[in-house]
Amino acid sequence: MIDSLSDRTRFDLEGIEVTPAARTETVNLLAMHESRRTSNGDEVSADYERAIITAARSAPTSSNLQAYSILVVRDPARRSRLAKLVGDQRYVEQAPLFLVFCADIYRLRLVCERQGHAFAADNLEMFLLASIDAALCMQNALTAAESLGLGGVPIGSVRNDPEGVATELALPNGVVATVGLAISWPSGSGRGPKPRLPDSATVHPEQYSTEGLVEAIEEYDSTMIAREVYRNRQVGLRSGQEQLPANKYGWSEHTARRCSDPGALGPASLREHLREQVQQRGFGLR
Amino acid sequence: MIDSLSDRTRFDLEGIEVTPAARTETVNLLAMHESRRTSNGDEVSADYERAIITAARSAPTSSNLQAYSILVVRDPARRSRLAKLVGDQRYVEQAPLFLVFCADIYRLRLVCERQGHAFAADNLEMFLLASIDAALCMQNALTAAESLGLGGVPIGSVRNDPEGVATELALPNGVVATVGLAISWPSGSGRGPKPRLPDSATVHPEQYSTEGLVEAIEEYDSTMIAREVYRNRQVGLRSGQEQLPANKYGWSEHTARRCSDPGALGPASLREHLREQVQQRGFGLR
């Protein structure tokens, strides 16, 4: 089935042709994703929340360890405090439903203790496994929300201040917030999906290839410049980066600035202290 | 819309009641997920592959950095070699389409170099960000595949031998496989979604709570024992763990054994060397 909004999918944006059979309602929905940052103020019902959470809990989990927890935040005062902790993102405050997905080994430690086995998974693998578990839940929650007509914005900046977020959410040692999801009824109609790097840059048949990569990046820079994605969003101007003419500032420059000088984006930019903070939260990373 | 198979969703399994409006076709699909490990041998068309990859590329990506790559493996000889590298999982060899999702900072480093900025994101945050990007793509690919009637199995054990997988897939420095997805036309009908911990254990309104956690775990142990999930799957028998009566071996014991003695599961079990291996692949983790 192709629904009425299917002219705003990535298939159309990029001219990707597939048969109608390949475009299930769900495939079209996924290909329509865009972050929706403006709420119309309406509540999200407990009914819809239950559907979203059930979808999240249905995501795969590595070895069925279920090394994640989901915090469901509705209290406006708490959302307001969290919005400040994650870099004053207004839509976290405005979205009536804010989910926080956490890597969780508190439960695994407890289970080891109760069964009389010594917990030995205090390593990078377990932190990664738990973070992936949490991420898969988040993506299912986002997909479920969008299928209900809601908008969602993933919030990586719950990692800006792990200890502050943990205090606000009463997370025990062994639990760290890795990604959030602000859910609201969107106002306005959005711009449609954001262009991505040409698939030749990110998708590799059989083996990784860098052939044509520079050309793909240059093409993408042009696309993003033409779309004016970075208007008034040049990175690091206050810390000495040059203001470039709009036609010189594409994905490459924006991305390079984000990945370089930690000062350019303020202290939380590259989350320089995440390793110590995650260890502080009870994850060994050996 | 509730489709004909909606009696095999997590809603039904757990008796979760929501209104029909909350059960979109996509919500039902997500709530029906189960790993399908047997292939009927049929090919997956290039058409369906294109739809799956487009869905994957439509997932959110942190700050639009697109710090992932997707390897599309169809060559039977390569799938066979990869199946051995990931712990001899037969369904990797049998699934006609094997996707490998990688954390990728090769491209970000290149972009920094071309723009004349020094790459400074050689820290845990960037590895985590890239791994989450890759995981979100994987989850979208899985959802798209399932909407097409295909079955998928996420393969975390691409992390068993990062260097071996990198060699097989010609991954450059700065790229590491974090999760795979074996896609096939399933044979048989499956068992329906696997029971999860009661939501009281994993979902927390407003703040984390451990109230009732032990009871929830005990309830889940009983559920999994009744379902005979661990029949002939007790962990660590060859390394000295006791064979327990089936009614004493539930999720708790299985999980505790997996999280404890690294020897119990063989050398790759807890992926003890992942930190060094990821660093070897070009990720700073400071």
Interface residues (C-beta under 8 A of the other chain):
Chain A: R10 F11 E14 I16 E17 V18 T19 A21 A22 R23 T24 E25 T26 V27 L29 L30 A31 M32 H33 S35 D47 Y48 R50 A51 I52 I53 T54 A55 R57 S58 A59 P60 T61 S62 S63 N64 L65 Q66 Y68 S69 I70 L71 V72 V73 R74 D75 R78 D104 Y106 R107 L108 L110 V111 C112 R114 Q115 G116 H117 A118 F119 A120 A121 N123 L124 E125 M126 L128 L129 S131 I132 A135 L136 M138 Q139 N140 L142 T143 A144 S147 L148 P154 G156 R159 L169 A170 L171 P172 V175 T178 V179 P193 K194 R196 L197 D199 A201 T202 V203 H204 P205 E206 Q207 Y208 S209 T210 L213 V214 I217 W251 S252 E253 T255 A256 R257 R258 C259 S260 D261 P262 L270 R271 E272 L274 R275 V278 L285 R286
Chain B: R10 F11 E14 I16 E17 V18 T19 A21 A22 R23 T24 E25 T26 V27 L29 L30 A31 M32 H33 S35 D47 Y48 R50 A51 I52 I53 T54 A55 R57 S58 A59 P60 T61 S62 S63 N64 L65 Q66 Y68 S69 I70 L71 V72 V73 R74 D75 R78 D104 Y106 R107 L108 L110 V111 C112 R114 Q115 G116 H117 A118 F119 A120 A121 N123 L124 E125 M126 L128 L129 S131 I132 A135 L136 M138 Q139 N140 L142 T143 A144 S147 L148 P154 G156 R159 L169 A170 L171 P172 V175 T178 V179 P193 K194 R196 L197 D199 A201 T202 V203 H204 P205 E206 Q207 Y208 S209 T210 L213 V214 I217 W251 S252 E253 T255 A256 R257 R258 C259 S260 D261 P262 L270 R271 E272 L274 R275 V278 L285 R286
